Amino acid sequence: MLIGRSPSCDVVLEDVSVSREHARISANDTGVVIEDLSTNGVFIDGVRINGWQMLRHDAMITIGRHQLDLVVDDDDRFSPPTIPEPPESFQVEKPTLAASSKDVSSRSGARPAPRVSTAETDAIALLGGVAERLIAEGRGLDAERLMTARMNAILEEAQRTNRIAPDAATATARMAVKLAAATAKQSWVEYAFAVSTIGPHALPIELVDELYNLVRRLPPMRIAVLRDYIAALSENSGKLSPSERFVLQRLRGFAKLALTLGTA
């Protein structure tokens, strides 16, 4: 089954971020395989595949701004069709972790944590559109499942290099707050503070205002993460703009509110 933007594909996705022939799904006695034919990539559960990957039941496939779920029908009333063996491109040697920022998946289907540079955080924008639609449909946990691997990789890379671009920090913090609201997990609020501490980068004021409303509906958060963020901003207060200094003031008030509500 060929997936892409071309009308000749079996599944046509009208999206400029989708290649004319973006991906191919094949099946045989071994299982179901997806092959990436594109330049923008294919993501499985939020992790970009490298060439091809075996798929499991309920795999979440992201192509462009579209999400597809693989459902395996085990009903014995349906006999499987005769399907040719996967193309020779599937029979490559197991790739090694070279000096590349792409994710590597083994032949066994294991999905190691992706290695992501800050230059690749445009994937947040790509996957974020799908995640926002899932949240709008009330599928917050599915949105979390889609975004977790990529966002964790961005945070780990930023903490390792002590560097993250301002737009990447803002994008990931914004998505973290949306996930916190959708899943009622305070850990995503902590993520927003942790990723913004590197730099540091002042959160947009509208996100801080949203956190004021959100914190009352969440379990107690770790106040130490917020204190570290406030301390990092305070140390750079001389470089902050007037609007950023107002954000710092609001964050100090938020810390007092979090303390009154209880902390972990």
C-alpha positions as CSV (number, residue, x, y, z in Angstrom):
1,M,0.0,0.0,0.0
2,L,1.5,3.3,-1.2
3,I,0.9,6.4,0.8
4,G,1.6,9.9,-0.5
5,R,0.3,13.1,-2.2
6,S,0.1,11.6,-5.7
7,P,-3.4,10.7,-6.9
8,S,-2.0,7.3,-8.0
9,C,-1.2,6.4,-4.3
10,D,-3.5,3.9,-2.5
11,V,-3.8,6.4,0.4
12,V,-3.8,10.0,-0.8
13,L,-2.9,12.7,1.8
14,E,-3.3,16.3,0.6
15,D,-0.6,18.0,2.5
16,V,2.4,20.0,1.1
17,S,4.7,18.4,3.7
18,V,3.8,14.9,2.3
19,S,5.9,13.6,-0.6
20,R,4.2,12.4,-3.8
21,E,5.2,8.9,-2.8
22,H,5.9,9.2,1.0
23,A,5.8,5.7,2.4
24,R,5.0,2.1,1.5
25,I,3.4,-0.5,3.9
26,S,3.9,-4.1,3.0
27,A,3.0,-7.4,4.8
28,N,4.1,-11.0,4.7
29,D,4.2,-13.9,7.1
30,T,6.7,-12.1,9.3
31,G,4.5,-9.1,9.9
32,V,3.8,-5.6,8.7
33,V,6.6,-3.2,7.5
34,I,6.6,0.5,6.7
35,E,9.3,1.9,4.4
36,D,10.1,5.6,4.3
37,L,10.4,7.0,0.8
38,S,10.3,10.7,1.7
39,T,12.5,13.6,2.6
40,N,10.4,14.8,5.6
41,G,10.3,11.4,7.3
42,V,7.9,8.9,8.8
43,F,7.4,8.9,12.6
44,I,6.2,5.9,14.7
45,D,5.0,6.9,18.1
46,G,6.8,10.2,17.7
47,V,10.2,8.7,16.7
48,R,11.5,9.1,13.2
49,I,12.3,5.8,11.5
50,N,15.5,5.1,9.6
51,G,14.6,3.6,6.3
52,W,12.1,1.0,7.4
53,Q,10.6,-0.5,10.6
54,M,8.4,-3.4,11.6
55,L,5.0,-2.3,12.8
56,R,3.0,-3.6,15.7
57,H,-0.8,-3.5,16.3
58,D,-2.0,0.0,17.3
59,A,1.2,1.7,16.1
60,M,0.7,5.5,15.7
61,I,2.1,6.5,12.3
62,T,2.7,10.2,11.6
63,I,3.1,11.3,7.9
64,G,3.2,15.1,7.4
65,R,0.4,16.5,9.5
66,H,-1.6,13.3,9.4
67,Q,-1.9,10.5,11.9
68,L,-2.7,6.9,11.0
69,D,-3.2,4.0,13.4
70,L,-2.4,0.4,12.3
71,V,-5.1,-2.0,13.3
72,V,-4.4,-5.7,12.8
73,D,-7.5,-7.8,12.3
74,D,-7.1,-11.2,13.8
75,D,-10.5,-12.5,12.7
76,D,-10.0,-16.0,11.2
77,R,-12.9,-15.4,8.8
78,F,-10.6,-13.3,6.7
79,S,-7.8,-15.1,5.0
80,P,-4.7,-13.0,4.3
81,P,-4.0,-12.2,0.6
82,T,-0.9,-13.3,-1.1
83,I,1.6,-10.5,-0.7
84,P,5.0,-10.3,-2.3
85,E,8.1,-10.3,-0.1
86,P,9.4,-6.9,1.0
87,P,11.6,-5.1,-1.4
88,E,15.4,-5.7,-1.3
89,S,15.8,-2.4,0.5
90,F,14.4,-4.1,3.6
91,Q,17.3,-6.6,3.6
92,V,20.0,-4.1,4.6
93,E,22.5,-4.6,7.4
94,K,21.6,-3.2,10.8
95,P,22.5,0.5,10.7
96,T,25.1,1.8,13.2
97,L,24.9,4.9,15.3
98,A,27.1,7.1,13.1
99,A,27.6,10.8,13.5
100,S,24.0,11.4,12.5
101,S,21.1,13.1,14.1
102,K,18.5,10.7,12.6
103,D,16.9,8.1,14.8
104,V,18.0,4.5,14.2
105,S,15.7,1.5,14.5
106,S,17.0,-2.0,14.5
107,R,15.6,-5.0,12.4
108,S,14.0,-6.3,15.5
109,G,11.7,-3.3,15.7
110,A,13.2,-1.8,18.9
111,R,12.9,2.0,19.1
112,P,15.9,3.5,20.9
113,A,15.6,7.1,22.2
114,P,16.3,9.5,19.3
115,R,19.3,11.6,19.1
116,V,18.1,15.1,18.2
117,S,20.0,18.3,17.6
118,T,18.4,21.7,18.2
119,A,18.5,22.2,14.4
120,E,15.9,19.4,14.1
121,T,13.3,20.7,16.5
122,D,11.1,21.6,13.5
123,A,9.8,18.1,14.1
124,I,7.9,19.6,17.1
125,A,6.0,21.8,14.7
126,L,5.3,18.8,12.4
127,L,4.2,16.4,15.2
128,G,2.6,19.2,17.2
129,G,-0.1,19.8,14.6
130,V,-1.2,16.1,15.0
131,A,-0.9,16.3,18.8
132,E,-3.1,19.3,18.9
133,R,-5.8,17.6,16.9
134,L,-5.6,14.6,19.2
135,I,-6.0,16.9,22.2
136,A,-9.0,18.6,20.6
137,E,-10.6,15.1,20.1
138,G,-10.1,14.4,23.8
139,R,-7.2,12.0,23.2
140,G,-4.7,13.6,25.4
141,L,-2.9,10.4,26.3
142,D,-2.5,9.6,22.6
143,A,-1.0,13.1,22.1
144,E,1.4,12.4,25.0
145,R,2.4,9.1,23.5
146,L,3.1,10.8,20.2
147,M,5.2,13.6,21.6
148,T,7.1,12.1,24.6
149,A,10.1,10.6,22.8
150,R,10.8,13.6,20.7
151,M,10.4,16.1,23.6
152,N,12.5,14.1,25.9
153,A,15.3,13.9,23.3
154,I,15.2,17.7,22.8
155,L,15.5,18.3,26.6
156,E,18.3,15.7,27.0
157,E,20.2,17.3,24.1
158,A,19.7,20.8,25.5
159,Q,20.8,19.7,29.0
160,R,23.9,17.9,27.6
161,T,25.0,20.9,25.4
162,N,23.6,23.6,27.7
163,R,22.1,25.2,24.7
164,I,18.7,25.4,22.9
165,A,17.4,27.9,20.4
166,P,14.8,30.4,21.8
167,D,12.1,29.3,19.3
168,A,12.7,25.6,20.2
169,A,12.5,26.3,23.9
170,T,9.3,28.2,23.4
171,A,7.7,25.6,21.1
172,T,8.5,22.7,23.5
173,A,7.4,24.6,26.6
174,R,4.1,25.5,24.9
175,M,3.5,21.9,23.9
176,A,4.4,20.8,27.4
177,V,1.7,23.1,28.9
178,K,-0.9,21.8,26.4
179,L,0.0,18.2,27.4
180,A,-0.2,19.1,31.1
181,A,-3.7,20.4,30.5
182,A,-4.7,17.4,28.4
183,T,-3.3,14.7,30.7
184,A,-3.6,16.4,34.2
185,K,0.1,15.6,34.8
186,Q,2.2,18.1,36.6
187,S,5.4,16.6,35.1
188,W,4.7,18.5,31.9
189,V,4.7,21.8,33.8
190,E,8.0,20.8,35.3
191,Y,9.2,20.1,31.7
192,A,8.3,23.6,30.6
193,F,10.3,25.1,33.4
194,A,13.3,22.7,32.9
195,V,13.6,23.4,29.1
196,S,13.2,27.2,29.7
197,T,16.0,27.2,32.3
198,I,18.5,26.4,29.7
199,G,19.5,29.7,28.2
200,P,17.5,30.8,30.1
201,H,14.5,31.8,28.1
202,A,11.5,33.7,29.5
203,L,8.2,31.9,28.9
204,P,5.5,33.9,27.0
205,I,3.3,35.8,29.4
206,E,0.2,34.0,28.1
207,L,1.7,30.6,29.1
208,V,2.4,31.9,32.6
209,D,-1.2,33.1,32.8
210,E,-2.4,29.7,31.7
211,L,-0.2,28.0,34.3
212,Y,-1.9,30.1,37.0
213,N,-5.2,28.5,36.1
214,L,-3.8,25.1,35.4
215,V,-1.9,24.6,38.7
216,R,-5.1,24.4,40.7
217,R,-6.2,21.3,38.7
218,L,-2.9,19.4,38.8
219,P,-1.2,17.2,41.5
220,P,1.6,19.0,43.5
221,M,4.6,19.9,41.4
222,R,8.3,19.9,42.4
223,I,8.9,23.4,43.4
224,A,12.7,23.0,43.1
225,V,12.4,22.9,39.3
226,L,10.5,26.3,39.3
227,R,13.0,27.8,41.8
228,D,15.9,26.8,39.5
229,Y,14.2,28.5,36.6
230,I,13.4,31.7,38.6
231,A,17.0,31.8,39.8
232,A,18.4,31.4,36.3
233,L,16.2,34.3,35.0
234,S,17.1,36.4,38.0
235,E,20.8,36.0,37.4
236,N,20.2,37.4,33.9
237,S,17.8,40.1,34.9
238,G,20.0,42.8,33.5
239,K,19.6,41.3,30.0
240,L,15.8,40.9,30.2
241,S,13.4,43.2,28.4
242,P,10.6,45.0,30.4
243,S,8.1,42.3,29.3
244,E,10.5,39.6,30.3
245,R,11.0,41.2,33.7
246,F,7.2,41.2,34.1
247,V,7.2,37.5,33.3
248,L,9.8,37.0,36.1
249,Q,7.6,38.9,38.5
250,R,4.6,36.7,37.6
251,L,6.7,33.6,38.0
252,R,7.6,34.6,41.6
253,G,3.9,35.0,42.3
254,F,3.3,31.6,40.7
255,A,5.9,30.0,43.0
256,K,4.1,31.4,46.0
257,L,0.8,30.0,44.7
258,A,2.3,26.6,44.1
259,L,3.6,26.5,47.7
260,T,0.2,27.3,49.1
261,L,-1.3,24.5,47.0
262,G,1.3,22.0,48.2
263,T,4.5,20.7,46.5
264,A,6.0,17.4,45.9
